[in-house]
């Protein structure tokens, strides 16, 4: 009966080996899963950091937009003011030209008489 006993010993050894391999496999899987979870956590943190950075940029952009709107409004106001001054100057120039023409006519007539 030495053969069967040796056979059962081999079978037991094979079962033990298979169990050990399963345990090793499981522990390796756990290590891989843990690594993946750590990477996922790191990736999530990085995404949060990027989201915050993007949000900060959005806020800066909206502030810049408001500032530019203010600058544009001020420039528009100044341009409008300049246009009004130009109109006033043109009117004054026309007035001066008219007075000059009248003076020239009157003066010319006087000169002709002299």
Biopython code that builds the backbone (N, CA, C, O; Angstrom):
import numpy as np
from Bio.PDB.StructureBuilder import StructureBuilder

atoms = [
    (1, "UNK", "N", (0.811, -1.206, 0.000)),
    (1, "UNK", "CA", (0.000, 0.000, 0.000)),
    (1, "UNK", "C", (0.833, 1.239, 0.000)),
    (1, "UNK", "O", (0.344, 2.332, 0.285)),
    (2, "UNK", "N", (2.138, 1.071, -0.330)),
    (2, "UNK", "CA", (2.965, 2.271, -0.333)),
    (2, "UNK", "C", (2.618, 3.179, -1.487)),
    (2, "UNK", "O", (2.700, 4.399, -1.346)),
    (3, "UNK", "N", (2.230, 2.624, -2.639)),
    (3, "UNK", "CA", (1.906, 3.423, -3.824)),
    (3, "UNK", "C", (0.781, 4.394, -3.567)),
    (3, "UNK", "O", (0.949, 5.600, -3.752)),
    (4, "UNK", "N", (-0.388, 3.882, -3.134)),
    (4, "UNK", "CA", (-1.517, 4.788, -2.889)),
    (4, "UNK", "C", (-1.190, 5.847, -1.835)),
    (4, "UNK", "O", (-1.602, 6.999, -1.968)),
    (5, "UNK", "N", (-0.465, 5.473, -0.808)),
    (5, "UNK", "CA", (-0.111, 6.461, 0.215)),
    (5, "UNK", "C", (0.755, 7.539, -0.406)),
    (5, "UNK", "O", (0.551, 8.727, -0.155)),
    (6, "UNK", "N", (1.726, 7.126, -1.221)),
    (6, "UNK", "CA", (2.559, 8.130, -1.891)),
    (6, "UNK", "C", (1.710, 8.987, -2.805)),
    (6, "UNK", "O", (1.919, 10.198, -2.875)),
    (7, "UNK", "N", (0.766, 8.402, -3.502)),
    (7, "UNK", "CA", (-0.110, 9.147, -4.405)),
    (7, "UNK", "C", (-0.915, 10.173, -3.653)),
    (7, "UNK", "O", (-1.034, 11.318, -4.089)),
    (8, "UNK", "N", (-1.481, 9.766, -2.501)),
    (8, "UNK", "CA", (-2.284, 10.721, -1.740)),
    (8, "UNK", "C", (-1.379, 11.834, -1.193)),
    (8, "UNK", "O", (-1.807, 12.981, -1.067)),
    (9, "UNK", "N", (-0.143, 11.491, -0.874)),
    (9, "UNK", "CA", (0.816, 12.513, -0.422)),
    (9, "UNK", "C", (1.079, 13.529, -1.520)),
    (9, "UNK", "O", (1.142, 14.730, -1.258)),
    (10, "UNK", "N", (1.234, 13.043, -2.767)),
    (10, "UNK", "CA", (1.448, 13.933, -3.908)),
    (10, "UNK", "C", (0.209, 14.815, -4.114)),
    (10, "UNK", "O", (0.321, 16.022, -4.326)),
    (11, "UNK", "N", (-0.963, 14.195, -4.047)),
    (11, "UNK", "CA", (-2.217, 14.948, -4.230)),
    (11, "UNK", "C", (-2.330, 16.048, -3.165)),
    (11, "UNK", "O", (-2.690, 17.187, -3.461)),
    (12, "UNK", "N", (-2.011, 15.674, -1.914)),
    (12, "UNK", "CA", (-2.071, 16.666, -0.829)),
    (12, "UNK", "C", (-1.087, 17.799, -1.095)),
    (12, "UNK", "O", (-1.403, 18.972, -0.901)),
    (13, "UNK", "N", (0.117, 17.427, -1.545)),
    (13, "UNK", "CA", (1.125, 18.441, -1.847)),
    (13, "UNK", "C", (0.636, 19.349, -2.977)),
    (13, "UNK", "O", (0.820, 20.565, -2.938)),
    (14, "UNK", "N", (0.005, 18.728, -3.993)),
    (14, "UNK", "CA", (-0.511, 19.532, -5.110)),
    (14, "UNK", "C", (-1.615, 20.487, -4.645)),
    (14, "UNK", "O", (-1.679, 21.645, -5.056)),
    (15, "UNK", "N", (-2.501, 19.946, -3.754)),
    (15, "UNK", "CA", (-3.573, 20.808, -3.221)),
    (15, "UNK", "C", (-2.969, 21.970, -2.416)),
    (15, "UNK", "O", (-3.390, 23.121, -2.536)),
    (16, "UNK", "N", (-1.981, 21.632, -1.605)),
    (16, "UNK", "CA", (-1.329, 22.672, -0.795)),
    (16, "UNK", "C", (-0.667, 23.710, -1.702)),
    (16, "UNK", "O", (-0.731, 24.912, -1.447)),
    (17, "UNK", "N", (-0.030, 23.216, -2.763)),
    (17, "UNK", "CA", (0.621, 24.110, -3.718)),
    (17, "UNK", "C", (-0.422, 25.012, -4.394)),
    (17, "UNK", "O", (-0.229, 26.221, -4.525)),
    (18, "UNK", "N", (-1.538, 24.387, -4.821)),
    (18, "UNK", "CA", (-2.598, 25.162, -5.470)),
    (18, "UNK", "C", (-3.145, 26.225, -4.514)),
    (18, "UNK", "O", (-3.369, 27.370, -4.908)),
    (19, "UNK", "N", (-3.355, 25.834, -3.258)),
    (19, "UNK", "CA", (-3.862, 26.778, -2.249)),
    (19, "UNK", "C", (-2.865, 27.920, -2.057)),
    (19, "UNK", "O", (-3.246, 29.089, -1.989)),
    (20, "UNK", "N", (-1.584, 27.560, -1.972)),
    (20, "UNK", "CA", (-0.543, 28.580, -1.796)),
    (20, "UNK", "C", (-0.522, 29.517, -2.998)),
    (20, "UNK", "O", (-0.396, 30.731, -2.838)),
    (21, "UNK", "N", (-0.646, 28.959, -4.204)),
    (21, "UNK", "CA", (-0.654, 29.790, -5.409)),
    (21, "UNK", "C", (-1.867, 30.732, -5.421)),
    (21, "UNK", "O", (-1.777, 31.897, -5.810)),
    (22, "UNK", "N", (-3.027, 30.165, -4.970)),
    (22, "UNK", "CA", (-4.233, 31.011, -4.901)),
    (22, "UNK", "C", (-4.012, 32.179, -3.942)),
    (22, "UNK", "O", (-4.353, 33.323, -4.242)),
    (23, "UNK", "N", (-3.439, 31.866, -2.792)),
    (23, "UNK", "CA", (-3.186, 32.914, -1.787)),
    (23, "UNK", "C", (-2.241, 33.972, -2.354)),
    (23, "UNK", "O", (-2.463, 35.175, -2.214)),
    (24, "UNK", "N", (-1.168, 33.478, -3.006)),
    (24, "UNK", "CA", (-0.210, 34.419, -3.613)),
    (24, "UNK", "C", (-0.935, 35.285, -4.649)),
    (24, "UNK", "O", (-0.775, 36.505, -4.682)),
    (25, "UNK", "N", (-1.740, 34.619, -5.497)),
    (25, "UNK", "CA", (-2.488, 35.332, -6.534)),
    (25, "UNK", "C", (-3.401, 36.386, -5.907)),
    (25, "UNK", "O", (-3.457, 37.532, -6.354)),
    (26, "UNK", "N", (-4.122, 35.962, -4.848)),
    (26, "UNK", "CA", (-5.043, 36.891, -4.182)),
    (26, "UNK", "C", (-4.291, 38.074, -3.576)),
    (26, "UNK", "O", (-4.717, 39.223, -3.691)),
    (27, "UNK", "N", (-3.165, 37.771, -2.928)),
    (27, "UNK", "CA", (-2.412, 38.866, -2.297)),
    (27, "UNK", "C", (-1.831, 39.784, -3.369)),
    (27, "UNK", "O", (-1.767, 41.000, -3.187)),
    (28, "UNK", "N", (-1.402, 39.185, -4.508)),
    (28, "UNK", "CA", (-0.924, 40.026, -5.614)),
    (28, "UNK", "C", (-2.059, 40.881, -6.153)),
    (28, "UNK", "O", (-1.881, 42.066, -6.435)),
    (29, "UNK", "N", (-3.236, 40.264, -6.294)),
    (29, "UNK", "CA", (-4.403, 41.017, -6.767)),
    (29, "UNK", "C", (-4.717, 42.168, -5.812)),
    (29, "UNK", "O", (-4.993, 43.290, -6.237)),
    (30, "UNK", "N", (-4.667, 41.864, -4.507)),
    (30, "UNK", "CA", (-4.936, 42.917, -3.517)),
    (30, "UNK", "C", (-3.941, 44.057, -3.660)),
    (30, "UNK", "O", (-4.305, 45.231, -3.591)),
    (31, "UNK", "N", (-2.672, 43.692, -3.863)),
    (31, "UNK", "CA", (-1.638, 44.719, -4.022)),
    (31, "UNK", "C", (-1.921, 45.559, -5.266)),
    (31, "UNK", "O", (-1.810, 46.785, -5.243)),
    (32, "UNK", "N", (-2.291, 44.868, -6.366)),
    (32, "UNK", "CA", (-2.601, 45.580, -7.612)),
    (32, "UNK", "C", (-3.815, 46.488, -7.409)),
    (32, "UNK", "O", (-3.820, 47.642, -7.836)),
    (33, "UNK", "N", (-4.847, 45.945, -6.748)),
    (33, "UNK", "CA", (-6.063, 46.734, -6.505)),
    (33, "UNK", "C", (-5.734, 47.962, -5.649)),
    (33, "UNK", "O", (-6.196, 49.069, -5.923)),
    (34, "UNK", "N", (-4.904, 47.733, -4.581)),
    (34, "UNK", "CA", (-4.513, 48.851, -3.713)),
    (34, "UNK", "C", (-3.776, 49.917, -4.519)),
    (34, "UNK", "O", (-4.025, 51.113, -4.364)),
    (35, "UNK", "N", (-2.855, 49.461, -5.391)),
    (35, "UNK", "CA", (-2.106, 50.407, -6.236)),
    (35, "UNK", "C", (-3.056, 51.206, -7.118)),
    (35, "UNK", "O", (-2.944, 52.426, -7.239)),
    (36, "UNK", "N", (-3.998, 50.486, -7.733)),
    (36, "UNK", "CA", (-4.961, 51.168, -8.616)),
    (36, "UNK", "C", (-5.791, 52.173, -7.833)),
    (36, "UNK", "O", (-6.058, 53.275, -8.311)),
    (37, "UNK", "N", (-6.203, 51.784, -6.613)),
    (37, "UNK", "CA", (-6.992, 52.707, -5.792)),
    (37, "UNK", "C", (-6.176, 53.951, -5.443)),
    (37, "UNK", "O", (-6.693, 55.067, -5.466)),
    (38, "UNK", "N", (-4.888, 53.748, -5.117)),
    (38, "UNK", "CA", (-4.036, 54.897, -4.806)),
    (38, "UNK", "C", (-3.893, 55.801, -6.018)),
    (38, "UNK", "O", (-3.949, 57.026, -5.906)),
    (39, "UNK", "N", (-3.705, 55.171, -7.200)),
    (39, "UNK", "CA", (-3.596, 55.973, -8.421)),
    (39, "UNK", "C", (-4.886, 56.740, -8.685)),
    (39, "UNK", "O", (-4.864, 57.910, -9.067)),
    (40, "UNK", "N", (-6.011, 56.057, -8.473)),
    (40, "UNK", "CA", (-7.316, 56.691, -8.672)),
    (40, "UNK", "C", (-7.484, 57.881, -7.724)),
    (40, "UNK", "O", (-7.939, 58.953, -8.122)),
    (41, "UNK", "N", (-7.103, 57.662, -6.454)),
    (41, "UNK", "CA", (-7.190, 58.743, -5.464)),
    (41, "UNK", "C", (-6.314, 59.922, -5.883)),
    (41, "UNK", "O", (-6.734, 61.077, -5.812)),
    (42, "UNK", "N", (-5.090, 59.616, -6.322)),
    (42, "UNK", "CA", (-4.179, 60.676, -6.774)),
    (42, "UNK", "C", (-4.773, 61.406, -7.980)),
    (42, "UNK", "O", (-4.705, 62.632, -8.069)),
    (43, "UNK", "N", (-5.357, 60.638, -8.906)),
    (43, "UNK", "CA", (-5.963, 61.244, -10.096)),
    (43, "UNK", "C", (-7.135, 62.145, -9.711)),
    (43, "UNK", "O", (-7.317, 63.224, -10.275)),
    (44, "UNK", "N", (-7.931, 61.681, -8.734)),
    (44, "UNK", "CA", (-9.070, 62.501, -8.274)),
    (44, "UNK", "C", (-8.572, 63.808, -7.666)),
    (44, "UNK", "O", (-9.120, 64.879, -7.924)),
    (45, "UNK", "N", (-7.500, 63.696, -6.838)),
    (45, "UNK", "CA", (-6.936, 64.899, -6.219)),
    (45, "UNK", "C", (-6.458, 65.864, -7.290)),
    (45, "UNK", "O", (-6.703, 67.068, -7.213)),
    (46, "UNK", "N", (-5.770, 65.321, -8.292)),
    (46, "UNK", "CA", (-5.256, 66.150, -9.378)),
    (46, "UNK", "C", (-6.407, 66.828, -10.118)),
    (46, "UNK", "O", (-6.319, 68.006, -10.464)),
    (47, "UNK", "N", (-7.490, 66.077, -10.359)),
    (47, "UNK", "CA", (-8.654, 66.650, -11.037)),
    (47, "UNK", "C", (-9.256, 67.789, -10.208)),
    (47, "UNK", "O", (-9.609, 68.840, -10.744)),
    (48, "UNK", "N", (-9.367, 67.564, -8.885)),
    (48, "UNK", "CA", (-9.887, 68.625, -8.011)),
    (48, "UNK", "C", (-9.009, 69.872, -8.095)),
    (48, "UNK", "O", (-9.499, 70.999, -8.177)),
    (49, "UNK", "N", (-7.682, 69.631, -8.072)),
    (49, "UNK", "CA", (-6.743, 70.763, -8.144)),
    (49, "UNK", "C", (-6.929, 71.515, -9.463)),
    (49, "UNK", "O", (-6.948, 72.745, -9.492)),
    (50, "UNK", "N", (-7.066, 70.754, -10.556)),
    (50, "UNK", "CA", (-7.262, 71.386, -11.865)),
    (50, "UNK", "C", (-8.594, 72.132, -11.926)),
    (50, "UNK", "O", (-8.679, 73.231, -12.473)),
    (51, "UNK", "N", (-9.649, 71.506, -11.346)),
    (51, "UNK", "CA", (-10.956, 72.171, -11.314)),
    (51, "UNK", "C", (-10.856, 73.514, -10.592)),
    (51, "UNK", "O", (-11.401, 74.521, -11.044)),
    (52, "UNK", "N", (-10.139, 73.508, -9.448)),
    (52, "UNK", "CA", (-9.973, 74.753, -8.688)),
    (52, "UNK", "C", (-9.205, 75.777, -9.513)),
    (52, "UNK", "O", (-9.543, 76.961, -9.522)),
    (53, "UNK", "N", (-8.164, 75.308, -10.208)),
    (53, "UNK", "CA", (-7.375, 76.226, -11.045)),
    (53, "UNK", "C", (-8.249, 76.827, -12.141)),
    (53, "UNK", "O", (-8.198, 78.028, -12.403)),
    (54, "UNK", "N", (-9.054, 75.973, -12.777)),
    (54, "UNK", "CA", (-9.945, 76.445, -13.848)),
    (54, "UNK", "C", (-10.954, 77.455, -13.287)),
    (54, "UNK", "O", (-11.226, 78.486, -13.902)),
    (55, "UNK", "N", (-11.500, 77.138, -12.113)),
    (55, "UNK", "CA", (-12.466, 78.041, -11.481)),
    (55, "UNK", "C", (-11.813, 79.399, -11.199)),
    (55, "UNK", "O", (-12.405, 80.453, -11.430)),
    (56, "UNK", "N", (-10.566, 79.340, -10.690)),
    (56, "UNK", "CA", (-9.829, 80.586, -10.435)),
    (56, "UNK", "C", (-9.646, 81.396, -11.700)),
    (56, "UNK", "O", (-9.812, 82.615, -11.697)),
    (57, "UNK", "N", (-9.300, 80.707, -12.794)),
    (57, "UNK", "CA", (-9.116, 81.399, -14.075)),
    (57, "UNK", "C", (-10.433, 82.014, -14.544)),
    (57, "UNK", "O", (-10.460, 83.135, -15.053)),
    (58, "UNK", "N", (-11.533, 81.261, -14.366)),
    (58, "UNK", "CA", (-12.848, 81.794, -14.771)),
    (58, "UNK", "C", (-13.156, 83.080, -14.019)),
    (58, "UNK", "O", (-13.614, 84.062, -14.603)),
    (59, "UNK", "N", (-12.892, 83.061, -12.691)),
    (59, "UNK", "CA", (-13.151, 84.261, -11.884)),
    (59, "UNK", "C", (-12.292, 85.417, -12.371)),
    (59, "UNK", "O", (-12.781, 86.537, -12.520)),
    (60, "UNK", "N", (-10.999, 85.147, -12.622)),
    (60, "UNK", "CA", (-10.114, 86.206, -13.125)),
    (60, "UNK", "C", (-10.641, 86.759, -14.438)),
    (60, "UNK", "O", (-10.640, 87.971, -14.652)),
    (61, "UNK", "N", (-11.097, 85.858, -15.327)),
    (61, "UNK", "CA", (-11.615, 86.294, -16.623)),
    (61, "UNK", "C", (-12.828, 87.194, -16.448)),
    (61, "UNK", "O", (-12.942, 88.224, -17.112)),
    (62, "UNK", "N", (-13.735, 86.809, -15.555)),
    (62, "UNK", "CA", (-14.937, 87.624, -15.385)),
    (62, "UNK", "C", (-14.569, 88.984, -14.798)),
    (62, "UNK", "O", (-15.150, 90.004, -15.168)),
    (63, "UNK", "N", (-13.593, 88.992, -13.874)),
    (63, "UNK", "CA", (-13.119, 90.276, -13.326)),
    (63, "UNK", "C", (-12.522, 91.121, -14.453)),
    (63, "UNK", "O", (-12.808, 92.313, -14.567)),
    (64, "UNK", "N", (-11.678, 90.479, -15.293)),
    (64, "UNK", "CA", (-11.075, 91.197, -16.417)),
    (64, "UNK", "C", (-12.145, 91.743, -17.350)),
    (64, "UNK", "O", (-12.050, 92.873, -17.829)),
    (65, "UNK", "N", (-13.172, 90.920, -17.605)),
    (65, "UNK", "CA", (-14.257, 91.378, -18.487)),
    (65, "UNK", "C", (-14.917, 92.628, -17.919)),
    (65, "UNK", "O", (-15.178, 93.594, -18.637)),
    (66, "UNK", "N", (-15.184, 92.588, -16.597)),
    (66, "UNK", "CA", (-15.809, 93.750, -15.955)),
    (66, "UNK", "C", (-14.898, 94.970, -16.069)),
    (66, "UNK", "O", (-15.360, 96.071, -16.366)),
    (67, "UNK", "N", (-13.591, 94.766, -15.831)),
    (67, "UNK", "CA", (-12.657, 95.884, -15.931)),
    (67, "UNK", "C", (-12.661, 96.441, -17.360)),
    (67, "UNK", "O", (-12.709, 97.655, -17.562)),
    (68, "UNK", "N", (-12.608, 95.532, -18.354)),
    (68, "UNK", "CA", (-12.610, 95.998, -19.741)),
    (68, "UNK", "C", (-13.903, 96.722, -20.064)),
    (68, "UNK", "O", (-13.893, 97.730, -20.770)),
    (69, "UNK", "N", (-15.020, 96.213, -19.549)),
    (69, "UNK", "CA", (-16.296, 96.885, -19.780)),
    (69, "UNK", "C", (-16.227, 98.307, -19.230)),
    (69, "UNK", "O", (-16.689, 99.253, -19.867)),
    (70, "UNK", "N", (-15.639, 98.444, -18.031)),
    (70, "UNK", "CA", (-15.478, 99.770, -17.432)),
    (70, "UNK", "C", (-14.594, 100.665, -18.277)),
    (70, "UNK", "O", (-14.915, 101.832, -18.505)),
    (71, "UNK", "N", (-13.472, 100.115, -18.746)),
    (71, "UNK", "CA", (-12.545, 100.886, -19.586)),
    (71, "UNK", "C", (-13.239, 101.319, -20.870)),
    (71, "UNK", "O", (-13.136, 102.473, -21.286)),
    (72, "UNK", "N", (-13.954, 100.370, -21.501)),
    (72, "UNK", "CA", (-14.658, 100.681, -22.753)),
    (72, "UNK", "C", (-15.706, 101.770, -22.546)),
    (72, "UNK", "O", (-15.847, 102.674, -23.369)),
    (73, "UNK", "N", (-16.444, 101.673, -21.432)),
    (73, "UNK", "CA", (-17.468, 102.679, -21.143)),
    (73, "UNK", "C", (-16.814, 104.046, -20.976)),
    (73, "UNK", "O", (-17.315, 105.049, -21.483)),
    (74, "UNK", "N", (-15.676, 104.078, -20.252)),
    (74, "UNK", "CA", (-14.969, 105.345, -20.046)),
    (74, "UNK", "C", (-14.504, 105.910, -21.387)),
    (74, "UNK", "O", (-14.644, 107.106, -21.643)),
    (75, "UNK", "N", (-13.947, 105.039, -22.246)),
    (75, "UNK", "CA", (-13.485, 105.486, -23.569)),
    (75, "UNK", "C", (-14.644, 106.002, -24.401)),
    (75, "UNK", "O", (-14.530, 107.031, -25.068)),
    (76, "UNK", "N", (-15.769, 105.282, -24.360)),
    (76, "UNK", "CA", (-16.955, 105.732, -25.101)),
    (76, "UNK", "C", (-17.385, 107.108, -24.622)),
    (76, "UNK", "O", (-17.723, 107.981, -25.421)),
    (77, "UNK", "N", (-17.367, 107.291, -23.299)),
    (77, "UNK", "CA", (-17.731, 108.584, -22.733)),
    (77, "UNK", "C", (-16.807, 109.687, -23.228)),
    (77, "UNK", "O", (-17.253, 110.766, -23.615)),
    (78, "UNK", "N", (-15.503, 109.393, -23.208)),
    (78, "UNK", "CA", (-14.531, 110.399, -23.672)),
    (78, "UNK", "C", (-14.725, 110.700, -25.149)),
    (78, "UNK", "O", (-14.642, 111.856, -25.563)),
    (79, "UNK", "N", (-14.987, 109.658, -25.954)),
    (79, "UNK", "CA", (-15.211, 109.868, -27.391)),
    (79, "UNK", "C", (-16.441, 110.742, -27.617)),
    (79, "UNK", "O", (-16.427, 111.646, -28.452)),
    (80, "UNK", "N", (-17.497, 110.463, -26.869)),
    (80, "UNK", "CA", (-18.730, 111.246, -26.996)),
    (80, "UNK", "C", (-18.454, 112.712, -26.652)),
    (80, "UNK", "O", (-18.909, 113.631, -27.333)),
    (81, "UNK", "N", (-17.689, 112.895, -25.567)),
    (81, "UNK", "CA", (-17.316, 114.250, -25.150)),
    (81, "UNK", "C", (-16.540, 114.948, -26.266)),
    (81, "UNK", "O", (-16.807, 116.109, -26.574)),
    (82, "UNK", "N", (-15.578, 114.245, -26.875)),
    (82, "UNK", "CA", (-14.791, 114.832, -27.964)),
    (82, "UNK", "C", (-15.682, 115.193, -29.148)),
    (82, "UNK", "O", (-15.523, 116.249, -29.760)),
    (83, "UNK", "N", (-16.626, 114.296, -29.462)),
    (83, "UNK", "CA", (-17.536, 114.592, -30.582)),
    (83, "UNK", "C", (-18.311, 115.878, -30.314)),
    (83, "UNK", "O", (-18.451, 116.730, -31.192)),
    (84, "UNK", "N", (-18.819, 116.005, -29.070)),
    (84, "UNK", "CA", (-19.574, 117.225, -28.725)),
    (84, "UNK", "C", (-18.686, 118.460, -28.870)),
    (84, "UNK", "O", (-19.104, 119.485, -29.409)),
    (85, "UNK", "N", (-17.440, 118.336, -28.372)),
    (85, "UNK", "CA", (-16.529, 119.479, -28.487)),
    (85, "UNK", "C", (-16.271, 119.811, -29.954)),
    (85, "UNK", "O", (-16.208, 120.985, -30.319)),
    (86, "UNK", "N", (-16.122, 118.783, -30.804)),
    (86, "UNK", "CA", (-15.894, 119.020, -32.237)),
    (86, "UNK", "C", (-17.079, 119.769, -32.844)),
    (86, "UNK", "O", (-16.904, 120.728, -33.596)),
    (87, "UNK", "N", (-18.291, 119.316, -32.505)),
    (87, "UNK", "CA", (-19.494, 119.985, -33.028)),
    (87, "UNK", "C", (-19.500, 121.449, -32.602)),
    (87, "UNK", "O", (-19.758, 122.344, -33.406)),
    (88, "UNK", "N", (-19.209, 121.676, -31.313)),
    (88, "UNK", "CA", (-19.168, 123.043, -30.788)),
    (88, "UNK", "C", (-18.121, 123.866, -31.535)),
    (88, "UNK", "O", (-18.383, 125.003, -31.928)),
    (89, "UNK", "N", (-16.921, 123.281, -31.731)),
    (89, "UNK", "CA", (-15.858, 123.988, -32.441)),
    (89, "UNK", "C", (-16.281, 124.318, -33.865)),
    (89, "UNK", "O", (-16.033, 125.423, -34.350)),
    (90, "UNK", "N", (-16.926, 123.351, -34.544)),
    (90, "UNK", "CA", (-17.361, 123.603, -35.918)),
    (90, "UNK", "C", (-18.365, 124.758, -35.961)),
    (90, "UNK", "O", (-18.301, 125.625, -36.832)),
    (91, "UNK", "N", (-19.290, 124.747, -35.001)),
    (91, "UNK", "CA", (-20.275, 125.825, -34.941)),
    (91, "UNK", "C", (-19.576, 127.167, -34.724)),
    (91, "UNK", "O", (-19.889, 128.159, -35.383)),
    (92, "UNK", "N", (-18.624, 127.178, -33.789)),
    (92, "UNK", "CA", (-17.893, 128.416, -33.522)),
    (92, "UNK", "C", (-17.110, 128.863, -34.751)),
    (92, "UNK", "O", (-17.075, 130.052, -35.070)),
    (93, "UNK", "N", (-16.478, 127.907, -35.444)),
    (93, "UNK", "CA", (-15.721, 128.228, -36.657)),
    (93, "UNK", "C", (-16.649, 128.815, -37.725)),
    (93, "UNK", "O", (-16.315, 129.792, -38.396)),
    (94, "UNK", "N", (-17.833, 128.185, -37.864)),
    (94, "UNK", "CA", (-18.801, 128.687, -38.847)),
    (94, "UNK", "C", (-19.212, 130.116, -38.490)),
    (94, "UNK", "O", (-19.326, 130.985, -39.355)),
    (95, "UNK", "N", (-19.431, 130.330, -37.198)),
    (95, "UNK", "CA", (-19.802, 131.663, -36.720)),
    (95, "UNK", "C", (-18.707, 132.674, -37.053)),
    (95, "UNK", "O", (-18.981, 133.758, -37.567)),
    (96, "UNK", "N", (-17.455, 132.297, -36.749)),
    (96, "UNK", "CA", (-16.310, 133.170, -37.016)),
    (96, "UNK", "C", (-16.204, 133.451, -38.515)),
    (96, "UNK", "O", (-15.974, 134.585, -38.933)),
    (97, "UNK", "N", (-16.379, 132.380, -39.327)),
    (97, "UNK", "CA", (-16.282, 132.539, -40.782)),
    (97, "UNK", "C", (-17.357, 133.508, -41.271)),
    (97, "UNK", "O", (-17.093, 134.378, -42.100)),
    (98, "UNK", "N", (-18.557, 133.346, -40.752)),
    (98, "UNK", "CA", (-19.661, 134.230, -41.145)),
    (98, "UNK", "C", (-19.336, 135.678, -40.789)),
    (98, "UNK", "O", (-19.501, 136.583, -41.607)),
    (99, "UNK", "N", (-18.873, 135.882, -39.556)),
    (99, "UNK", "CA", (-18.527, 137.243, -39.112)),
    (99, "UNK", "C", (-17.402, 137.804, -39.972)),
    (99, "UNK", "O", (-17.417, 138.980, -40.336)),
    (100, "UNK", "N", (-16.413, 136.948, -40.299)),
    (100, "UNK", "CA", (-15.284, 137.392, -41.117)),
    (100, "UNK", "C", (-15.791, 137.828, -42.504)),
    (100, "UNK", "O", (-15.387, 138.863, -43.035)),
    (101, "UNK", "N", (-16.702, 136.995, -43.079)),
    (101, "UNK", "CA", (-17.236, 137.325, -44.408)),
    (101, "UNK", "C", (-17.990, 138.659, -44.362)),
    (101, "UNK", "O", (-17.826, 139.514, -45.233)),
    (102, "UNK", "N", (-18.817, 138.812, -43.328)),
    (102, "UNK", "CA", (-19.574, 140.068, -43.203)),
    (102, "UNK", "C", (-18.615, 141.244, -43.042)),
    (102, "UNK", "O", (-18.808, 142.300, -43.644)),
    (103, "UNK", "N", (-17.589, 141.054, -42.233)),
    (103, "UNK", "CA", (-16.606, 142.105, -42.013)),
    (103, "UNK", "C", (-15.890, 142.435, -43.324)),
    (103, "UNK", "O", (-15.670, 143.598, -43.662)),
    (104, "UNK", "N", (-15.528, 141.348, -44.063)),
    (104, "UNK", "CA", (-14.815, 141.543, -45.333)),
    (104, "UNK", "C", (-15.708, 142.310, -46.311)),
    (104, "UNK", "O", (-15.256, 143.222, -47.002)),
    (105, "UNK", "N", (-16.978, 141.922, -46.352)),
    (105, "UNK", "CA", (-17.889, 142.613, -47.277)),
    (105, "UNK", "C", (-18.017, 144.076, -46.861)),
    (105, "UNK", "O", (-17.892, 145.000, -47.665)),
    (106, "UNK", "N", (-18.272, 144.236, -45.566)),
    (106, "UNK", "CA", (-18.419, 145.613, -45.090)),
    (106, "UNK", "C", (-17.118, 146.383, -45.275)),
    (106, "UNK", "O", (-17.136, 147.519, -45.748)),
    (107, "UNK", "N", (-16.000, 145.787, -44.913)),
    (107, "UNK", "CA", (-14.693, 146.443, -45.028)),
    (107, "UNK", "C", (-14.356, 146.662, -46.487)),
    (107, "UNK", "O", (-13.804, 147.700, -46.851)),
    (108, "UNK", "N", (-14.687, 145.687, -47.328)),
    (108, "UNK", "CA", (-14.393, 145.796, -48.756)),
    (108, "UNK", "C", (-15.184, 146.933, -49.354)),
    (108, "UNK", "O", (-14.682, 147.713, -50.164)),
    (109, "UNK", "N", (-16.447, 147.012, -48.932)),
    (109, "UNK", "CA", (-17.292, 148.102, -49.437)),
    (109, "UNK", "C", (-16.726, 149.433, -49.010)),
    (109, "UNK", "O", (-16.699, 150.387, -49.787)),
    (110, "UNK", "N", (-16.275, 149.495, -47.775)),
    (110, "UNK", "CA", (-15.684, 150.729, -47.270)),
    (110, "UNK", "C", (-14.416, 151.053, -48.038)),
    (110, "UNK", "O", (-14.145, 152.211, -48.357)),
    (111, "UNK", "N", (-13.651, 150.023, -48.330)),
    (111, "UNK", "CA", (-12.401, 150.228, -49.067)),
    (111, "UNK", "C", (-12.698, 150.733, -50.461)),
    (111, "UNK", "O", (-12.006, 151.604, -50.987)),
    (112, "UNK", "N", (-13.754, 150.163, -51.060)),
    (112, "UNK", "CA", (-14.135, 150.587, -52.409)),
    (112, "UNK", "C", (-14.558, 152.040, -52.388)),
    (112, "UNK", "O", (-14.248, 152.821, -53.288)),
    (113, "UNK", "N", (-15.286, 152.380, -51.317)),
    (113, "UNK", "CA", (-15.722, 153.768, -51.201)),
    (113, "UNK", "C", (-14.529, 154.670, -51.007)),
    (113, "UNK", "O", (-14.532, 155.805, -51.483)),
    (114, "UNK", "N", (-13.491, 154.187, -50.308)),
    (114, "UNK", "CA", (-12.314, 155.026, -50.054)),
    (114, "UNK", "C", (-11.509, 155.052, -51.299)),
    (114, "UNK", "O", (-10.460, 155.695, -51.343)),
]
sb = StructureBuilder()
sb.init_structure("model")
sb.init_model(0)
sb.init_chain("A")
sb.init_seg("    ")
for serial, (resi, resn, name, xyz) in enumerate(atoms, 1):
    if name == "N":
        sb.init_residue(resn, " ", resi, " ")
    sb.init_atom(name, np.array(xyz, "f"), 0.0, 1.0, " ", f" {name:<3s}", serial, name[0])
structure = sb.get_structure()
